[in-house]
Every structure is written in structure tokens, then in C-alpha cells.
Amino acid sequence: MAGGGGPRAGLCSDEEERSCEALRERNVAVLMSREALRTPKLPSWTLFLAVCAVGIGGTFQYGYNVSIINAPTQHIHRFLNETWTNRYHKALNPDLLTFLWSVIASVFSLGGLCGAVVGGSMAIRLGRKGALLMNNIIAMLASILMGISFPTGLFELLIAGRFLIGINSGVGICVQPLYLGEVAPKHLRGGMAMGSSIFLTGGILMGQIIGLRELLGEEMYWPLLLSSSCLPAFAQLLFLPWFPESPRYLLIDRGDELSCVKALKRFHGSSEYGREMEDIQRESFALDGVKAKKPWQLLTDRAVRWQLITVIVMTMGQQLSGINAIYFYATYVFEQAGISAEQIPYVTLGTGACECLTALTCGLLIDYVGRRYLIIGGYLLMTLWSIVLTFSLTYQELYPWVPYVSMTSIFAFILSFGLGPGGITNILIAELFIQSSRAAAYMIGGTISWISFFTIGMLFPFIVTEAVLLPGVLTGVLLHGCLPLLCNSRDKKQIFSGNQKGISQA
């Protein structure tokens, strides 16, 4: 047998050697790719600065305009009273004053609803970058209207300005996550997508700082405070044009491969862009000319039914949990908790710092703990602290230390929100939907979000003495049914295969 095997081995040695060499090279390539995936690489400076340029005029505007309305609450009340008295020669009814204030605060969310409806279409027609740049014109017009409302004595201009800045925020909160999800490399997608939440909470914190009495919180400066939203818009107009359009949009939606390659090289470097290009080409090949879907087409597509249910439930839960109501009317909440008027602005500043910190923490934990556990845990903790807050507000007059329990409950509620629901909800659409469905999915999610936001903004002044509890419980129960989709990477592959099935049927 040994003698018979010798000649055969000699005849095939060259071929076997070439096969072994090819196999070794393939194994080395696989090991290198696995090592690259295991070793997290930081984003390039170009990519990092692009995220900042997109965020400053996107979700930062949303957070900033949610929070700056808190500081001038009493000043705007006086402005409404004086304007009404001068115009109609009679005092403004307290119930009508509450209604007008609710309109001024909540018309922002109606504008956001309009922005969410048109944001997806703008992102398709103008591109992600073009939509964000055009959006800043709306912000500047809104700033002008809000700035001149006081000298002209027209509170209607204030309402119109809040509506327009709401449109700006609606478009920004729709398009920015879309852009970030498309430019981020696969191994950084979760952390980079959290940039939307980080800029949102950063906007809230900055609005609270600017609204302090030492800066623009005095009565004479409130029109300037509201019109200061033009500064982030101007910053984005100045910096964003220097960065490329979304590579996925360039190749899949516009079919411009050359521009896609140039954008990828700028974002990831000439030596690292190949893997991302292959990923985009695979998705482009899978879509095979399928056009971007409209929202009504997505709603009737059974292949993405569970993804849509998950997004809708989570979006409603995020808004109806009461977190935005706390920021809209933080002054009222802390007054009910027994905090003195002098301390309220600084306590409110602490809430913004807490949520900003938890957004950063969530960005670090998201890929280690998992989406599902952070979301479910966050809602359970929010429910617990809602119960504590309800009892502390009810019995705050019995003991002098109870108001501080209320304050602690609010801080804990915000921390629980930021660790899960606040950060993860905004990134799911980019992860659960493919390119042809993302814009429509953001439009649907944005519409649900802003309708819920408006409902809370209108009702909260009349139920300010009650803590929000039931929505948190219902959301937690519903998410237990929906979130197995997010349990592990195998589920994500099943989601993607479901999307592919829908494409093939189309």
C-alpha cells in the first residue's frame, strides 16, 4: 500500500499544494475578518465630524426646542395677559390662559407631525444631506417669527413660529437617524446610531442651561431665547456641506457607484471601505431595482408586519410614558413636588444632565446587554418610580421629607427612561428595515410619535397633579410580546430574510 501510494502522491503534489495554499489563504482571510469584527475600531475623524454636523441641526434641535419653552413659562403668561388686555380691554380668563399656553407648547408637536409626514419624502427626493440642509431654512424662519412676536404684540406669531420649528424638528428627527444608520460601519452601527439620542439629550441640557436666569432666562430676553434655535441651524448650514451624502442612498437610490465609492473612502479610508461597499452591493443586488416604498405600501406588507408592530408599540410607549410631559412642564411638576421657585431651574438642569449621561451609558451597553433587556428593564423601572411618585405627590404635605422623594422619583424615572426606551427606540427602524422601506418606516414611526406627543402636551396641564402609570405598564406588557425580534443576532437574520421574502414576492 505504501508503494502504491507513493507515485499517486508524487503526481498530485503540485495540485494539492496549490489547493492547500488557497485553503490557507482563505482561512487567513476568514480569521482576519473575524478578528476585525472582534476588535472594535473607532470611527474616522471624518465620520465622527459628519455625525456632529448632522446631529447639531437634527435631534439636537428637537431636544433644544422641547426644553427652552420651560424657562419663559411665566414670562409668556404675562405677555399673553398683557396682549389680551390691550387688544380686547378685558382680563384673560385663567382657563383660556391655560388653553393658550397649551396651544403654544403643543403646536410644536403638530408641526413635528407635519415634518414627520414630509421628512421621508424629502429624504428620498433631496437625499439625506439635502433634506437636512433645506430643513434649516424652516428653522431660521421660525426663529424670526418667535423673535418678533413680543415687539409686535402678536402672540399668533409665537404660535406660528413654534409650529414651524416643530416641522423642522419633525424632519430632523426623521432624517438624521436615517443618515447615521446608513453611514455607520456594521461593527459601530448600534453605538453610532445612539448619536441621535445623545444629541437629543444634549439639546435638552443646552436648552436648560441657556434658559437659566444668569443667561437668557430673564423676562426681557425670552424672545431672544426662543429665537436662538437659529444658531444650530446656521451651524449645520455652515458645516454639513463639507461632508458626503449617504453612500447607501447614492448607490441604491440613485445608482451612482462612483460617488458611493468616494463617500465610503472619505468615511472609512481607502483601505477599509471595501467591506462596507460589499455590504451595500449585496443589499442593492437583493433589492434589484425595487423602488422606495410608500407608507401605505409598508402598512399592507405582511413581510414586515411584526417589525411595524414593534416600532409602533415602542414609539407610542416612549411618548405616552410621560417623559416629554415632564420636560414640557417641569416647573409645574417640581412646584407640585414642593420645590421652591428659586431651586426649580437648577433641579430641571439636573434632569437634563441625568438623561444625557444615561444616553452615553446606553451607547456603551447596547451591544453587550442587548436591546430587549434594556428596553424591558427600563419600562419596569419607570413603572416602579411612577408608583413612588404618585404616592409622594399625594402625601407630600404629611412630612417635610416627602417632596424630596418626589424629586428623587423624577430623577430616577428619567434615568430609567434614558437607559433603555429613550435611546434604543430611535435606532430600531434602521436595524429592522431594509433600504427600500426605511424612509416609509420613519414616516410611520414619526407620525405615531408626534400624535402621542401632541396628546400628552394638550392634556398634561389639566392632569398635572397625577403621575403617569398605566401607559408604562401597558407598554411593558406589549413589549414582552413584540421584542423577541430583538433578542439575538439569529432573530435579526430572520427579520432580514422576511424582508427579502417580501422583495421577492414584489
C-alpha positions as CSV (number, residue, x, y, z in Angstrom):
1,M,0.0,0.0,0.0
2,A,2.8,2.3,0.8
3,G,4.5,1.6,-2.5
4,G,1.2,2.1,-4.4
5,G,0.5,5.4,-2.7
6,G,3.9,7.0,-3.5
7,P,3.5,7.6,-7.2
8,R,0.0,8.9,-6.8
9,A,1.2,11.4,-4.2
10,G,4.0,12.4,-6.5
11,L,1.7,13.0,-9.4
12,C,-0.8,15.2,-7.4
13,S,1.6,17.0,-5.2
14,D,1.7,20.3,-7.1
15,E,-2.1,20.4,-7.4
16,E,-2.6,19.5,-3.8
17,E,0.0,22.1,-2.8
18,R,-1.9,24.8,-4.7
19,S,-5.2,23.7,-3.1
20,C,-3.6,23.8,0.3
21,E,-2.2,27.2,-0.3
22,A,-5.5,28.5,-1.5
23,L,-7.2,27.0,1.6
24,R,-4.6,28.5,3.9
25,E,-5.1,32.0,2.3
26,R,-8.9,31.6,2.7
27,N,-8.6,30.6,6.3
28,V,-6.3,33.5,7.0
29,A,-8.8,35.9,5.4
30,V,-11.6,34.5,7.5
31,L,-9.6,34.8,10.7
32,M,-8.6,38.3,9.8
33,S,-12.2,39.3,9.1
34,R,-13.3,37.7,12.4
35,E,-10.5,39.4,14.3
36,A,-11.6,42.7,12.7
37,L,-15.1,42.2,13.8
38,R,-13.9,41.2,17.3
39,T,-11.6,44.2,17.6
40,P,-13.8,47.4,17.7
41,K,-12.3,50.2,15.6
42,L,-13.1,53.8,16.4
43,P,-14.7,55.8,13.6
44,S,-12.6,58.0,11.4
45,W,-12.4,61.7,12.2
46,T,-14.4,62.4,9.0
47,L,-17.2,60.1,10.1
48,F,-17.2,61.5,13.7
49,L,-17.4,65.1,12.5
50,A,-20.1,64.2,10.0
51,V,-22.2,62.7,12.9
52,C,-21.7,66.0,14.8
53,A,-22.6,68.1,11.7
54,V,-25.8,66.1,11.2
55,G,-26.8,66.0,14.9
56,I,-26.5,69.7,15.6
57,G,-29.3,70.5,13.2
58,G,-31.2,67.3,13.7
59,T,-32.3,65.8,17.0
60,F,-30.3,68.5,18.9
61,Q,-32.9,71.0,17.6
62,Y,-35.7,68.8,18.8
63,G,-34.3,68.5,22.3
64,Y,-33.4,72.1,22.4
65,N,-36.9,73.4,21.5
66,V,-38.6,70.9,23.9
67,S,-36.6,72.3,26.8
68,I,-36.3,76.1,26.1
69,I,-40.1,76.6,26.4
70,N,-39.8,75.8,30.1
71,A,-37.8,78.8,31.3
72,P,-40.0,81.6,30.0
73,T,-43.3,80.0,31.1
74,Q,-44.3,82.8,33.5
75,H,-43.0,85.5,31.1
76,I,-45.1,84.2,28.3
77,H,-48.1,84.0,30.6
78,R,-47.7,87.8,31.4
79,F,-47.2,88.5,27.7
80,L,-50.5,86.7,26.9
81,N,-52.3,88.6,29.7
82,E,-51.0,92.0,28.6
83,T,-51.6,91.4,24.9
84,W,-55.1,90.2,25.5
85,T,-55.9,93.1,27.8
86,N,-54.5,95.7,25.4
87,R,-56.3,94.1,22.5
88,Y,-59.8,93.4,24.0
89,H,-59.7,95.7,27.1
90,K,-60.6,92.9,29.5
91,A,-58.7,90.4,31.6
92,L,-57.8,87.0,30.2
93,N,-59.8,84.1,31.7
94,P,-57.5,81.7,33.6
95,D,-58.9,78.7,31.8
96,L,-58.3,80.4,28.4
97,L,-54.8,81.3,29.5
98,T,-54.1,77.6,30.3
99,F,-55.5,76.7,26.9
100,L,-53.4,79.3,25.0
101,W,-50.3,78.2,26.8
102,S,-51.1,74.5,26.0
103,V,-51.5,75.5,22.3
104,I,-48.2,77.4,22.3
105,A,-46.4,74.4,23.9
106,S,-48.3,71.7,21.9
107,V,-48.4,73.2,18.4
108,F,-44.8,72.3,18.3
109,S,-45.8,68.6,18.2
110,L,-48.4,69.3,15.4
111,G,-45.6,70.9,13.4
112,G,-43.5,67.8,14.2
113,L,-46.3,65.6,12.9
114,C,-46.2,67.5,9.6
115,G,-42.4,67.3,9.5
116,A,-42.5,63.5,10.0
117,V,-45.0,63.1,7.2
118,V,-42.9,65.0,4.7
119,G,-39.5,64.0,6.1
120,G,-39.3,60.6,4.4
121,S,-40.3,62.1,1.0
122,M,-37.7,64.8,1.4
123,A,-35.0,62.2,2.2
124,I,-35.8,60.3,-1.0
125,R,-36.1,63.3,-3.3
126,L,-33.4,65.6,-2.0
127,G,-31.2,63.0,-0.3
128,R,-30.5,62.7,3.4
129,K,-28.0,65.5,3.3
130,G,-30.1,67.7,1.0
131,A,-33.2,67.3,3.2
132,L,-31.3,68.3,6.3
133,L,-29.8,71.4,4.6
134,M,-33.2,72.5,3.3
135,N,-34.7,71.9,6.7
136,N,-32.6,74.7,8.2
137,I,-34.4,77.4,6.2
138,I,-37.6,76.5,8.1
139,A,-35.8,76.8,11.4
140,M,-34.5,80.3,10.5
141,L,-38.0,81.5,9.5
142,A,-39.4,80.1,12.8
143,S,-36.7,81.9,14.8
144,I,-37.6,85.2,13.1
145,L,-41.3,84.8,13.9
146,M,-40.8,83.9,17.5
147,G,-38.3,86.8,17.9
148,I,-40.6,89.5,16.7
149,S,-43.8,88.2,18.4
150,F,-43.1,90.3,21.6
151,P,-42.2,93.7,20.0
152,T,-45.2,93.4,17.6
153,G,-47.6,92.3,20.4
154,L,-48.8,89.3,18.3
155,F,-48.9,86.0,20.2
156,E,-50.1,84.4,17.0
157,L,-46.6,84.8,15.6
158,L,-45.3,82.9,18.6
159,I,-47.7,80.1,17.8
160,A,-46.7,80.1,14.1
161,G,-43.1,80.1,15.0
162,R,-43.5,77.1,17.3
163,F,-45.4,75.3,14.6
164,L,-42.6,75.9,12.1
165,I,-39.8,74.9,14.5
166,G,-41.9,71.8,15.1
167,I,-41.8,71.0,11.3
168,N,-38.0,71.5,11.5
169,S,-37.7,69.1,14.4
170,G,-40.0,66.5,12.8
171,V,-37.9,66.4,9.6
172,G,-34.7,66.3,11.6
173,I,-35.7,63.5,13.9
174,C,-36.8,61.5,10.8
175,V,-33.8,62.1,8.5
176,Q,-30.9,62.2,11.0
177,P,-31.2,58.6,12.2
178,L,-31.7,57.5,8.6
179,Y,-28.4,59.1,7.7
180,L,-26.5,57.8,10.7
181,G,-27.8,54.3,10.2
182,E,-26.6,54.3,6.6
183,V,-23.1,55.8,7.1
184,A,-22.1,53.8,10.2
185,P,-19.9,50.7,9.7
186,K,-21.5,47.5,10.7
187,H,-19.5,47.0,13.9
188,L,-20.3,50.5,15.1
189,R,-23.9,50.8,13.9
190,G,-25.5,50.4,17.4
191,G,-23.2,52.8,19.1
192,M,-23.2,55.4,16.3
193,A,-27.0,55.3,15.9
194,M,-27.2,56.2,19.6
195,G,-25.8,59.6,18.4
196,S,-29.4,60.6,17.7
197,S,-30.3,60.2,21.4
198,I,-27.0,61.7,22.6
199,F,-27.6,64.9,20.5
200,L,-31.3,64.9,21.6
201,T,-30.4,64.8,25.3
202,G,-27.6,67.3,24.7
203,G,-30.1,69.7,23.1
204,I,-32.4,69.3,26.2
205,L,-29.4,70.0,28.5
206,M,-28.2,73.0,26.4
207,G,-31.7,74.5,26.4
208,Q,-31.9,74.2,30.1
209,I,-28.5,75.9,30.5
210,I,-29.4,78.8,28.2
211,G,-32.7,79.2,30.0
212,L,-31.1,80.0,33.3
213,R,-31.7,83.4,34.8
214,E,-28.0,84.2,34.6
215,L,-28.1,83.8,30.7
216,L,-31.4,84.3,28.8
217,G,-33.9,83.4,31.5
218,E,-34.8,87.0,32.4
219,E,-38.1,88.4,31.2
220,M,-36.6,90.8,28.7
221,Y,-34.7,88.1,27.0
222,W,-37.4,85.4,26.4
223,P,-38.0,86.3,22.7
224,L,-34.2,86.0,22.1
225,L,-34.2,82.7,24.0
226,L,-36.9,81.2,21.7
227,S,-35.3,82.6,18.5
228,S,-31.8,81.2,19.5
229,S,-32.8,78.0,17.7
230,C,-31.4,79.6,14.5
231,L,-27.9,79.1,15.8
232,P,-27.9,75.2,15.4
233,A,-29.5,75.7,12.0
234,F,-26.8,78.1,11.0
235,A,-24.0,75.8,12.3
236,Q,-25.4,72.9,10.2
237,L,-25.6,75.1,7.1
238,L,-22.0,76.0,7.6
239,F,-20.5,72.6,8.3
240,L,-22.7,69.8,6.7
241,P,-21.9,70.8,3.0
242,W,-18.3,69.7,3.6
243,F,-19.3,66.0,4.2
244,P,-20.6,63.4,1.7
245,E,-24.1,62.2,1.1
246,S,-25.1,58.7,2.5
247,P,-23.3,56.1,0.5
248,R,-26.3,53.7,0.6
249,Y,-28.5,56.4,-0.8
250,L,-26.0,57.2,-3.6
251,L,-25.7,53.6,-4.8
252,I,-29.2,52.0,-4.0
253,D,-31.5,55.0,-4.7
254,R,-29.5,57.0,-7.2
255,G,-27.4,54.3,-8.8
256,D,-24.2,56.5,-8.6
257,E,-21.5,53.9,-7.8
258,L,-18.6,56.4,-8.3
259,S,-20.0,58.9,-5.8
260,C,-20.7,56.0,-3.4
261,V,-17.1,54.8,-3.5
262,K,-15.8,58.4,-3.0
263,A,-18.1,58.8,0.0
264,L,-17.1,55.5,1.5
265,K,-13.4,56.3,1.1
266,R,-13.9,59.6,2.9
267,F,-15.8,58.0,5.7
268,H,-13.8,54.8,6.2
269,G,-10.5,55.3,4.5
270,S,-9.1,53.8,1.3
271,S,-8.0,50.6,3.0
272,E,-11.2,49.9,5.0
273,Y,-14.1,50.9,2.6
274,G,-14.2,47.5,0.7
275,R,-16.2,45.6,3.4
276,E,-18.9,48.3,3.6
277,M,-19.0,48.5,-0.2
278,E,-19.7,44.8,-0.4
279,D,-22.4,45.1,2.1
280,I,-24.1,47.9,0.2
281,Q,-23.8,46.0,-3.1
282,R,-25.3,42.9,-1.6
283,E,-28.3,44.9,-0.4
284,S,-28.6,46.6,-3.8
285,F,-28.5,43.3,-5.6
286,A,-31.2,41.9,-3.2
287,L,-33.4,44.9,-3.9
288,D,-32.8,44.5,-7.7
289,G,-34.4,47.8,-8.7
290,V,-37.2,47.8,-6.1
291,K,-38.2,51.4,-5.6
292,A,-38.6,53.1,-2.2
293,K,-41.9,52.1,-0.6
294,K,-44.7,54.5,0.4
295,P,-46.1,54.3,4.0
296,W,-49.4,52.8,2.9
297,Q,-47.5,50.1,0.9
298,L,-45.5,49.2,4.0
299,L,-48.6,49.0,6.2
300,T,-50.1,46.4,3.8
301,D,-46.9,44.3,3.5
302,R,-47.2,41.2,5.7
303,A,-43.4,40.5,5.5
304,V,-42.7,43.5,7.8
305,R,-45.9,43.2,10.0
306,W,-44.0,42.3,13.2
307,Q,-41.4,44.9,12.6
308,L,-44.1,47.6,12.2
309,I,-45.9,46.4,15.3
310,T,-42.7,46.6,17.3
311,V,-41.9,50.1,16.1
312,I,-45.4,51.4,16.7
313,V,-45.7,50.0,20.2
314,M,-42.3,51.2,21.2
315,T,-42.8,54.7,19.7
316,M,-46.2,55.1,21.5
317,G,-44.7,53.8,24.7
318,Q,-41.8,56.2,24.5
319,Q,-44.1,59.2,24.2
320,L,-47.0,58.1,26.4
321,S,-44.7,57.2,29.3
322,G,-44.8,60.9,30.2
323,I,-41.2,61.8,29.7
324,N,-41.8,64.7,27.4
325,A,-44.6,66.0,29.6
326,I,-42.1,66.2,32.4
327,Y,-39.8,68.3,30.3
328,F,-42.6,70.4,28.8
329,Y,-44.0,71.3,32.3
330,A,-41.0,70.6,34.6
331,T,-41.8,73.8,36.5
332,Y,-45.3,72.6,37.3
333,V,-44.1,69.1,38.4
334,F,-41.5,70.5,40.8
335,E,-43.9,73.0,42.2
336,Q,-46.3,70.1,42.9
337,A,-43.4,68.3,44.5
338,G,-42.8,71.2,46.9
339,I,-39.5,72.5,45.4
340,S,-39.0,76.3,45.9
341,A,-39.2,78.6,42.8
342,E,-35.5,79.6,43.2
343,Q,-34.3,76.0,43.1
344,I,-36.5,74.8,40.2
345,P,-34.3,75.8,37.2
346,Y,-31.3,74.1,38.7
347,V,-33.3,70.9,39.6
348,T,-34.5,70.9,36.0
349,L,-30.9,71.3,34.8
350,G,-30.1,68.2,36.7
351,T,-32.8,66.1,35.0
352,G,-31.3,67.1,31.6
353,A,-27.8,66.1,32.8
354,C,-29.1,62.7,34.0
355,E,-30.7,61.9,30.7
356,C,-27.6,63.0,28.7
357,L,-25.5,60.7,31.0
358,T,-27.7,57.7,30.5
359,A,-27.8,58.2,26.7
360,L,-24.0,57.9,26.7
361,T,-24.2,54.9,29.0
362,C,-26.8,53.2,26.9
363,G,-24.5,53.7,23.8
364,L,-21.8,51.7,25.6
365,L,-24.1,49.0,26.9
366,I,-26.3,48.4,23.9
367,D,-24.1,45.8,22.1
368,Y,-23.3,44.0,25.3
369,V,-26.6,43.8,27.2
370,G,-28.9,43.7,24.2
371,R,-31.8,45.8,23.1
372,R,-34.6,43.7,24.6
373,Y,-33.3,43.6,28.2
374,L,-32.5,47.4,28.2
375,I,-36.0,48.3,27.0
376,I,-38.0,45.9,29.2
377,G,-35.9,46.8,32.2
378,G,-36.2,50.5,31.5
379,Y,-40.0,50.3,31.4
380,L,-40.3,48.2,34.5
381,L,-38.2,50.7,36.4
382,M,-40.2,53.6,35.0
383,T,-43.4,51.9,36.3
384,L,-41.9,51.4,39.7
385,W,-40.9,55.1,40.0
386,S,-44.2,56.2,38.7
387,I,-45.9,54.4,41.6
388,V,-43.5,56.0,44.1
389,L,-44.1,59.5,42.5
390,T,-47.9,59.0,42.7
391,F,-47.8,58.3,46.4
392,S,-45.3,61.0,47.2
393,L,-47.3,63.7,45.4
394,T,-50.5,62.5,47.1
395,Y,-49.0,62.6,50.6
396,Q,-46.4,65.4,50.2
397,E,-48.0,67.6,52.9
398,L,-47.8,65.0,55.7
399,Y,-44.0,65.0,56.2
400,P,-41.3,67.6,55.2
401,W,-39.1,65.0,53.5
402,V,-41.8,63.7,51.1
403,P,-41.2,66.4,48.4
404,Y,-37.6,65.2,48.1
405,V,-38.9,61.7,47.5
406,S,-40.9,63.2,44.6
407,M,-37.8,64.9,43.3
408,T,-35.8,61.7,43.6
409,S,-38.5,59.7,41.8
410,I,-38.4,62.2,38.9
411,F,-34.7,61.8,38.5
412,A,-34.9,58.0,38.8
413,F,-37.7,58.0,36.2
414,I,-35.6,59.9,33.7
415,L,-32.5,57.7,34.4
416,S,-34.6,54.6,33.7
417,F,-36.0,56.1,30.5
418,G,-32.6,57.1,29.2
419,L,-31.0,53.7,29.9
420,G,-33.4,51.8,27.6
421,P,-36.6,53.3,25.9
422,G,-35.1,56.7,25.3
423,G,-32.1,55.6,23.4
424,I,-32.9,52.3,21.7
425,T,-36.3,53.2,20.3
426,N,-34.8,55.7,17.8
427,I,-32.3,53.2,16.3
428,L,-34.6,50.2,15.7
429,I,-36.0,51.4,12.4
430,A,-32.6,51.5,10.8
431,E,-31.9,48.0,12.1
432,L,-35.3,46.3,11.4
433,F,-35.9,47.6,7.8
434,I,-34.0,47.5,4.6
435,Q,-33.2,50.4,2.3
436,S,-36.4,50.5,0.3
437,S,-38.6,50.5,3.5
438,R,-36.6,52.7,5.9
439,A,-37.9,56.1,4.8
440,A,-41.6,54.9,4.9
441,A,-40.9,53.3,8.3
442,Y,-39.5,56.5,9.7
443,M,-42.6,58.4,8.4
444,I,-44.9,55.9,10.2
445,G,-42.9,55.9,13.4
446,G,-42.6,59.7,13.4
447,T,-46.4,60.2,12.8
448,I,-47.2,57.9,15.7
449,S,-44.6,59.6,17.9
450,W,-45.8,63.2,17.2
451,I,-49.5,62.3,17.6
452,S,-48.8,60.8,21.0
453,F,-46.6,63.8,21.8
454,F,-49.4,66.3,21.0
455,T,-51.9,64.3,23.1
456,I,-49.7,64.4,26.1
457,G,-48.8,68.1,25.6
458,M,-52.5,69.1,25.5
459,L,-53.8,67.0,28.4
460,F,-50.9,67.3,30.8
461,P,-51.7,70.8,32.2
462,F,-55.1,69.5,33.3
463,I,-53.8,66.4,34.9
464,V,-50.5,67.8,36.2
465,T,-51.2,66.5,39.8
466,E,-51.3,62.9,38.6
467,A,-48.3,60.7,37.7
468,V,-48.3,58.7,34.5
469,L,-48.5,55.0,35.4
470,L,-50.8,53.0,33.2
471,P,-49.1,53.6,29.8
472,G,-45.8,52.3,31.3
473,V,-47.5,49.1,32.5
474,L,-49.3,48.5,29.2
475,T,-46.2,49.2,27.2
476,G,-44.1,46.8,29.2
477,V,-46.7,44.0,28.7
478,L,-47.0,44.7,24.9
479,L,-43.2,44.8,24.5
480,H,-42.9,41.3,26.1
481,G,-44.8,40.1,23.1
482,C,-43.1,42.2,20.4
483,L,-39.4,42.3,21.5
484,P,-38.4,38.7,20.9
485,L,-37.5,40.1,17.5
486,L,-34.6,41.9,19.1
487,C,-33.4,39.0,21.3
488,N,-30.3,38.0,19.4
489,S,-28.5,38.1,16.1
490,R,-30.2,35.0,14.8
491,D,-33.6,36.8,15.1
492,K,-32.2,39.7,13.1
493,K,-31.3,37.3,10.3
494,Q,-34.8,36.0,10.3
495,I,-36.1,39.6,10.1
496,F,-33.8,40.3,7.1
497,S,-34.9,37.1,5.5
498,G,-38.5,38.1,6.0
499,N,-37.8,41.4,4.2
500,Q,-36.1,39.5,1.4
501,K,-39.2,37.3,1.0
502,G,-41.3,40.4,0.7
503,I,-39.0,41.7,-2.0
504,S,-39.1,38.5,-4.0
505,Q,-42.9,38.5,-3.8
506,A,-43.0,42.1,-5.0
